[in-house]
Amino acid sequence: MPRDRPLFSSPTLKDRPENIGGPFDSQRRFQNDLRIDNLRLLSAADYNKDGFQDMYFKVADGTAVLRALMHADGNIQYANYQSKADLTAFMTANNVSPSIWSGWI
């Protein structure tokens, strides 16, 4: 995918354009994971009840999950990789039962 057409814009890079393409650029990691078929769909729901669909993908090696927040038209609004601790914090804060997500990582 061309670098001039990002899948989404990472707010963490908005104020630090010098980091675009670096090791903390989720856009770069996401594109690479798509290219090497490294993501498996886990689930989709509005887990935090903000009106936007959250899609969760498992990284094939099981070290993280990718949370993609979707626009109503199906395009990605934002995406971030979450560790087990990040996933637990997000789901717990939003009162999502561990029976839904505890086996993802």
PyMOL commands that set and color helices and strands:
alter all, ss='L'
color gray80, all
select helices_A, chain A and resi 11-14+17-19+26-35+84-93+98-101
alter helices_A, ss='H'
color red, helices_A
select strands_A, chain A and resi 39-45+54-59+65-70+76-82
alter strands_A, ss='S'
color yellow, strands_A
deselect
rebuild
show_as cartoon
